[in-house]
Amino acid sequence: MSAPEPKLTEGWGVIRPGDRKAHYYRETFSLCRTRGFYTYDLSPDDSPSPDDCKACRKVLDREAATK
Protein backbone atom coordinates (compact mmCIF):
# COMPACT_ATOMS: atom_id res chain seq x y z
CA MET A 1 0.00 0.00 0.00
CA SER A 2 1.48 3.35 -1.03
CA ALA A 3 1.50 6.45 1.10
CA PRO A 4 -1.06 9.10 0.15
CA GLU A 5 0.28 12.07 -1.79
CA PRO A 6 0.72 15.15 0.37
CA LYS A 7 -1.82 17.88 -0.29
CA LEU A 8 -0.33 20.87 -2.09
CA THR A 9 -0.24 24.06 -0.03
CA GLU A 10 0.72 26.27 -2.97
CA GLY A 11 -0.45 26.50 -6.59
CA TRP A 12 -3.05 27.76 -9.03
CA GLY A 13 -6.66 27.26 -8.04
CA VAL A 14 -9.50 26.57 -10.41
CA ILE A 15 -11.69 29.43 -11.51
CA ARG A 16 -14.64 29.31 -9.13
CA PRO A 17 -18.03 30.90 -9.80
CA GLY A 18 -17.58 34.61 -9.22
CA ASP A 19 -13.88 34.59 -10.16
CA ARG A 20 -12.87 36.05 -13.49
CA LYS A 21 -9.34 34.66 -13.36
CA ALA A 22 -7.43 31.81 -11.73
CA HIS A 23 -5.57 32.87 -8.58
CA TYR A 24 -2.33 31.53 -7.11
CA TYR A 25 -2.78 30.37 -3.52
CA ARG A 26 -0.33 29.88 -0.66
CA GLU A 27 -1.87 28.06 2.24
CA THR A 28 -5.44 29.33 1.75
CA PHE A 29 -4.89 32.94 0.54
CA SER A 30 -4.27 34.25 -2.97
CA LEU A 31 -1.06 36.18 -3.61
CA CYS A 32 -3.09 39.19 -4.74
CA ARG A 33 -4.94 39.05 -1.40
CA THR A 34 -8.35 39.43 -3.00
CA ARG A 35 -9.38 35.81 -2.39
CA GLY A 36 -9.04 33.64 0.67
CA PHE A 37 -10.02 30.39 2.32
CA TYR A 38 -9.46 28.28 -0.80
CA THR A 39 -9.61 24.61 0.17
CA TYR A 40 -9.97 22.86 -3.20
CA ASP A 41 -7.22 21.08 -5.12
CA LEU A 42 -4.33 23.18 -6.41
CA SER A 43 -2.40 22.82 -9.64
CA PRO A 44 1.41 22.94 -9.44
CA ASP A 45 1.58 24.06 -13.10
CA ASP A 46 3.37 27.41 -13.21
CA SER A 47 3.35 28.14 -16.95
CA PRO A 48 1.76 31.50 -17.81
CA SER A 49 -1.83 31.45 -18.99
CA PRO A 50 -4.23 34.19 -20.12
CA ASP A 51 -6.55 32.94 -17.36
CA ASP A 52 -4.07 33.91 -14.60
CA CYS A 53 -4.79 36.78 -12.25
CA LYS A 54 -2.36 39.51 -13.34
CA ALA A 55 -1.59 40.56 -9.75
CA CYS A 56 -0.82 36.97 -8.68
CA ARG A 57 1.39 36.45 -11.76
CA LYS A 58 3.26 39.70 -11.03
CA VAL A 59 4.08 38.56 -7.49
CA LEU A 60 5.29 35.17 -8.76
CA ASP A 61 7.44 36.75 -11.48
CA ARG A 62 8.96 39.18 -8.97
CA GLU A 63 9.79 36.31 -6.59
CA ALA A 64 11.36 34.29 -9.43
CA ALA A 65 13.54 37.26 -10.43
CA THR A 66 14.94 37.61 -6.90
CA LYS A 67 15.90 33.93 -6.60
BAFI-3210 file (N, C-alpha, C; in Angstrom, 3 decimals, decimal comma, padded with zeros to 6 digits):
// residues 67
n [1|2|3|4|5|6|7|8|9|10|11|12|13|14|15|16|17|18|19|20|21|22|23|24|25|26|27|28|29|30|31|32|33|34|35|36|37|38|39|40|41|42|43|44|45|46|47|48|49|50|51|52|53|54|55|56|57|58|59|60|61|62|63|64|65|66|67]
n.u [000,848|000,645|001,868|-000,283|-000,476|000,995|-000,982|-001,081|000,120|000,432|-000,194|-001,927|-005,339|-008,556|-010,853|-013,372|-016,967|-017,848|-015,253|-013,090|-010,653|-007,974|-006,470|-003,375|-002,546|-001,289|-001,013|-004,062|-004,687|-004,855|-002,178|-002,582|-004,192|-006,934|-008,624|-009,570|-009,356|-009,334|-009,917|-009,882|-008,515|-005,172|-003,208|000,028|001,155|003,022|003,165|002,702|-000,575|-003,396|-005,546|-004,692|-004,621|-003,564|-002,272|-001,482|000,272|002,228|003,386|004,482|006,319|008,039|009,102|010,460|012,423|014,063|015,284]
n.v [-001,178|002,153|005,328|008,099|010,894|013,999|016,855|019,666|022,865|025,130|026,759|027,077|027,810|026,533|028,235|029,610|029,938|033,292|034,200|035,835|035,218|032,792|032,240|032,368|030,431|030,417|028,462|029,186|031,579|033,941|035,239|037,831|038,762|039,128|037,039|034,392|031,607|029,219|025,942|023,865|021,526|022,188|023,300|022,472|023,507|025,999|027,485|030,380|031,696|032,982|033,039|033,577|035,460|038,740|040,192|038,175|036,736|038,691|038,950|036,355|036,362|038,399|037,258|035,080|036,407|037,385|035,191]
n.w [000,000|-000,929|000,233|000,885|-001,369|-000,505|000,323|-001,757|-000,795|-002,117|-005,176|-008,390|-008,324|-009,296|-011,476|-009,795|-009,431|-009,813|-009,820|-012,060|-013,031|-012,680|-009,551|-007,677|-004,963|-001,635|001,126|002,218|001,045|-001,665|-003,694|-004,543|-002,632|-002,789|-002,636|-000,461|001,854|000,316|-000,368|-002,141|-004,608|-005,745|-008,532|-009,565|-011,814|-013,362|-015,657|-017,655|-018,279|-020,084|-018,428|-015,889|-012,856|-013,035|-010,995|-009,183|-010,852|-011,275|-008,726|-008,461|-010,618|-009,799|-007,456|-008,593|-010,032|-008,046|-007,003]
ca.u [000,000|001,482|001,497|-001,063|000,282|000,724|-001,821|-000,332|-000,244|000,722|-000,449|-003,048|-006,658|-009,496|-011,686|-014,640|-018,026|-017,583|-013,883|-012,875|-009,338|-007,428|-005,571|-002,327|-002,780|-000,335|-001,869|-005,443|-004,888|-004,273|-001,056|-003,086|-004,938|-008,353|-009,376|-009,042|-010,023|-009,456|-009,609|-009,973|-007,224|-004,334|-002,400|001,409|001,576|003,367|003,351|001,763|-001,828|-004,229|-006,552|-004,075|-004,793|-002,358|-001,591|-000,824|001,385|003,256|004,082|005,286|007,439|008,965|009,795|011,363|013,539|014,943|015,905]
ca.v [000,000|003,348|006,451|009,097|012,066|015,150|017,882|020,874|024,056|026,266|026,496|027,765|027,257|026,572|029,433|029,315|030,895|034,606|034,589|036,055|034,664|031,813|032,872|031,528|030,374|029,884|028,064|029,334|032,935|034,253|036,176|039,191|039,046|039,426|035,807|033,636|030,393|028,282|024,608|022,864|021,076|023,181|022,815|022,938|024,063|027,412|028,136|031,502|031,453|034,188|032,945|033,905|036,785|039,511|040,559|036,965|036,446|039,698|038,564|035,170|036,753|039,183|036,312|034,288|037,255|037,608|033,928]
ca.w [000,000|-001,033|001,095|000,155|-001,787|000,370|-000,292|-002,094|-000,035|-002,975|-006,586|-009,025|-008,045|-010,410|-011,507|-009,135|-009,800|-009,223|-010,158|-013,492|-013,357|-011,731|-008,576|-007,113|-003,517|-000,665|002,237|001,754|000,542|-002,966|-003,612|-004,744|-001,397|-003,003|-002,392|000,665|002,316|-000,800|000,174|-003,198|-005,116|-006,405|-009,643|-009,441|-013,102|-013,213|-016,947|-017,806|-018,990|-020,124|-017,364|-014,605|-012,254|-013,338|-009,752|-008,679|-011,758|-011,034|-007,490|-008,764|-011,482|-008,966|-006,589|-009,428|-010,426|-006,897|-006,598]
c.u [000,893|000,944|000,690|-000,184|-000,035|-000,099|-000,966|-000,816|-000,019|000,449|-001,630|-004,340|-007,533|-010,310|-013,054|-015,720|-017,782|-016,170|-013,781|-011,584|-008,963|-006,434|-004,552|-002,457|-001,571|-001,129|-003,311|-005,712|-004,213|-003,146|-001,512|-003,910|-006,385|-009,230|-008,733|-009,876|-010,324|-009,031|-009,700|-008,577|-006,505|-003,531|-000,983|001,922|001,828|003,601|002,299|000,557|-002,619|-005,312|-005,998|-004,449|-003,479|-001,576|-000,855|000,407|002,533|004,065|004,984|006,507|008,483|009,763|010,812|012,591|014,531|015,647|017,193]
c.v [001,241|004,449|007,458|010,290|013,226|016,198|019,123|022,045|025,309|025,878|027,294|027,047|027,340|027,862|029,057|030,272|032,226|035,092|034,798|035,390|033,608|032,530|031,859|031,602|029,822|029,682|028,218|030,712|033,144|035,269|037,612|039,669|039,443|038,213|035,064|032,417|029,429|026,914|023,505|022,436|022,208|022,531|023,352|023,586|025,562|028,099|029,235|031,144|032,759|034,185|033,310|035,309|037,546|039,879|039,356|036,641|037,422|039,365|037,359|035,521|037,539|038,256|035,479|035,104|037,477|036,333|033,699]
c.w [000,000|-000,126|000,277|-000,216|-000,849|-000,380|-000,545|-001,247|-000,854|-004,428|-007,105|-008,701|-009,272|-010,340|-010,948|-009,628|-009,087|-009,477|-011,661|-013,948|-012,319|-010,825|-008,080|-005,598|-002,782|000,601|001,750|001,160|-000,800|-002,782|-003,796|-003,543|-001,612|-002,735|-001,224|000,972|001,182|-000,297|-000,867|-003,636|-005,847|-007,515|-009,498|-010,724|-012,959|-014,551|-017,113|-018,662|-019,038|-019,041|-015,993|-014,148|-012,470|-012,073|-009,147|-009,530|-011,524|-009,781|-007,747|-009,606|-010,689|-008,046|-007,376|-009,821|-009,282|-006,444|-007,344]
res [m|s|a|p|e|p|k|l|t|e|g|w|g|v|i|r|p|g|d|r|k|a|h|y|y|r|e|t|f|s|l|c|r|t|r|g|f|y|t|y|d|l|s|p|d|d|s|p|s|p|d|d|c|k|a|c|r|k|v|l|d|r|e|a|a|t|k]
***
